[in-house]
Amino acid sequence: MTPQYGAGPRRPWHHVSDAEWVAVTVVLVVGIWRGGSGALACGLVLGGVALATSRRPSGALVLLGVVLALVGVWRSSTEWARASARHTGPVEGWVQVVTDPERVGNANKLVVEVEGERFAAWMFGGAAGAVESAMAGDALWLRGTRRAVDDRRSLVRHVVGRLDVSATGDIRPAGLPHRPGNRVRSALRSTALETMDAEEAALFRGLVIGDDSAEPAWMLDAFRSSGLSHLTAVSGQNVAYLLAALAPVLRRLPTGRRWSATVVLVGWFALATRLEPSVLRASAMALLSVTATATGRSLTTTRSLAVSTCALVMIDPMLVWSVGFWLSVGATAGVALATPWWWHRLAGPDWWRGPLAVTLGAQTGVVVPSVLVFGRLPVVALVANLLAMPVAGVVMLVGAPAALLGRLLPLGARTVLMWPLGRATRWVRWVAEVAARLEPGGTATVVLWVAVLLTLFAARRRSRPVTP
């Protein structure tokens, strides 16, 4: 008999299905996105969807959908109300550096916090050179003029204005919790610059800690055009490699200490990689996973992603408008949900189907933001990821330990130690450049995608055994 509304025993919240978690996550995101009364209707509709997909319907899920929609409206309104400069005009004194300097033409740009507000500080000439060594968390003395901006891309990053700097002074190094991460970033940069050419050193830092500030514009464009831009942004892979590298040590600890140590490591890594949207998503999922393991619970990737997304957008609703957050969540959802579907529909041996299914799953997850925002979904990404990902994974896994060990060695030994990583980084760069040149773009890309998918499905049908 089909259970009636509200009938049957009540389910504990940890028995809520993955589909229901996804539904309530969508409700919250829509509530923040809409920021108006339309969110309530979305909450009712999607709450009904959650109810319909449940094996044991629970009216609490509908109520949760409505509540989350309203909470989303409130959080959205609150954050946008704060997204304006309350203080403008001249400023002179100490400010806190929020982001590392980024070279833009003949200027240096970095975000600083002044009186509780964030401004994009632009520096030219001698002032630009004086801040080259500044890092997030440092204190910087400057003189300049603040003005408000009405730029949505800046506002969603909590940057409310522009600060034109006329003079800079001393830099005070950051204290805890930024200092450990800054020291690691500084060591990685020094080792890479001493053992590789400038462009490969920049890419090496991008692969290991997601620092693309020194990568030239043509390199960034090549990675985007080839579908490899995710390699220069920290993702769940980087966090997984960090924990894998330290697993032999962590496994020796008691459960409680192992959980604490993992939380500290993930938090340190998030700070060291500058809390980018993809970093926040990966770190939140890692913390949920280690907590579930420590408490003896099972946690699917889908549920971990849904809960992490809910928590992050409640804390910072502006993430809903972050393209980087869309791509990170979309790729992870695609790998979790679409990869099994592709796996069962591809032909060939497991060593071929596995990586290809993951690549197709990730591409499935990012198709909407990639097309809407960038106007492209590179077909060469299929081959480029298969060629670049295994090599990039090695760099991500051993790059940081090797670079830090290199600081303890003489220059000659350091160069020998880093030589294989330099060649691996060059391979990833070469794959991105060649793939970017081969990507046709426009209508030709659509035609090639159709041809590739038809070929994959046709190969699957031919590989099926004929039933007599």
Buried (B, 14 or more C-beta within 10 A) or exposed (E): EEEEEEEEEEBEEEEBBBBBBBBBBBBBBBBBBBBEEBBBEBBBBBBBBBBEBBEEBBEBBBEBBBBBBBBBBBBBBEBBEEBEBEBBEEBEEEBBBBBBBBEEEEBBBBBBBBEEBBBBBBBBEEBBEBBEEBBBBBBBBBBBEBEBBEBEEBBBBBBBBBBBBBEBEEBBBBEEEBBEBBBBBEBBBBBBBBBBEEBBBBBBBBBBBBBBBBBBEEBBBBBBBBBBBBBBBBBBBBBBBBBEBBEEEBEEEEEEEBBBBBBEBBBBBBBBBBBBBBBBBBBBBBBBBBBBBBEEEEBEBBBBBBBBBBBBBBEBBBBBBBBBBBBBBBBBBBBBBBBEBBBEBBBEEEEEBBBBBBBBBBBBBBBEBBEEEBEBBBBBBBBBBBBBBEBBBBBBBBBBEBBBBBBEBEEEEBBEBBEEBBEBBBBBBEBBBBBBEBBEEEEEBEEBBEEBEEEBEEEBEEEEEEEE
